[in-house]
């Protein structure tokens, strides 16, 4: 857990864009404070003049008019603080959310392999909601409290040094308890916010898998899982409220002590004649202003800690390293022919050190179709994920048209590569929106032409609203074959020179597989293509077949050559066709 001063220091640059608003907000805060501090002086003057028998109607009117003017200033200043100040806080929250989302877009696959989406959603929404109030009120509250304590102390000590010193002697005890509970609050709020993320993750998991839940009649099981997390959140919230109650009660003890000191000591000082009635009245009012300010700071502690917790969780994500970056002198990939070379390539995952590929040397000619086969876990998908730099090689290098992909910009590299995966992801929106994702800014006519090439135009036109039909979340309203052909249309629109087909038809029925395979064959024509095959009959016409095992690439050749060899591939093919 980062110390609050360091965390706040990191956060300060977010105020830079709005420094004029902050300064004017603090000016307004000082004006409202001035009005509050002026009242005891006015009452003191009235009391002193009345006690001396010199109170006049003109003095009452002058003092009354002065206070009316001060109250009008207070109303205008308070309006600015409530409106513009809160809008500034919302701007800061928006800036932070923008930075957070941008950073999330830069993080590699490895980050998302270990982080629940529900936790990320909690940080980008509810955690930052807490920051809005903090951004506005934190400078304001401490500034007002500082003015009141300093001015109040000066005014009080001018009236009676002994009484003021006795009253302020209680402050060290309040500061001690505030420091003691500070860490408890932070820890409690952090655990509470973390549990909100866990609830979000559990709800997301359950709702996205609702068809599986219902197919197994496991609604009750999901409810029990949710109730467990929900009850844990209640426990954590109860703990934070207990800390708040303990902290608030301890401060009320000190608060009461201060009033008792003022009443008792003030009474004896008046009895001895060293404190006038007017000064005692003003003293009580100033003491009330001072104690009200301290109480407000105490009440603000909860909001302060919620805000600091939100900022801390924000920086936990922002501090996650971007593992794959463009080099400072990276160049765009242009005029791509599609030659791909694996030069002594090795790869292992950084989290557990598991070696997946070791000293791989392979070459692919432009326009060549490569099929990757082998047992699960042999590294077929990993090998393909290295080409667009979803992961970086641990050793060696990958070349496209003779250029090391680490010397290329990621955007241009990935623009040259198209992927079709088994698990098709369609975004919430229309069919047209999802096809246009392949080439933002393309025309409707271009999207329709791409759909025709993918063999999707006919079924799209049969949908209730054609290309404007809403596909549902993750394309839930379409069949597997329909989703796959829309994803292929998306790639036709993108028109990349290199294709990666990762078991694109393995989850489809025979008829859908036939239609999708026709679309894929058309898409792959003239492009360098890597096909990870589950159904071996679909890759018999590949130019080269690579057989990957945990020992690396053990066999290469055409279908006929590998069958004639009678090795691993021949065994896999015979086993598949026999099944």
Secondary structure, 3 states (H helix, E strand, C coil): CCCHHHHHHHHHHHHHHHHHHHHHHHHHHHHHHHHHHHHHHHHHHHHHHHHCCCCCHHHHHHHHHHHHHHHHHHHHHHHHHHHHHHHHHHHHHHHHHHHHHHHHHHCCHHHHHHCCHHHHHHHHCHHHHHHHHHHHHHHHHHHHHHHHHHHHHHHHHHHCHHHHHHHHCCHHHHHHHHHHHHHHHHHHHHHHHHHHHHHHHHHHHHHHCHHHHHHCCCHHHHHHHHHHHHHHHHHHHHHHHHHHHHHHHHHHHHHHHHHHHHHHHHHHHHHHCCCCHHHHHHHHHHHHHHHHHHHHHHHHHHHHHHHHHHHHHHHHHHCCCCCCCCCCCCECCCCCCCCEEEEEEEEECCCCCCEEEEEEEEEECCCCEEEEECCCCCCHHHHHHHHCCCCCCCEEEEEECCEEHHHECHHHHHHCEEEEECCCCCCCCEHHHHHHCCCCCCCHHHHHHHHHHCCCHHHHHCCCCHHHCECCHHHCCCCHHHHHHHHHHHHHHHCCCEEEEECCCCCCCHHHHHHHHHHHHHHHCCCEEEEECCCHHHHCCCCEEEEEECCEEEEEECHHHHHHHCCHHHHHHHHHHHC
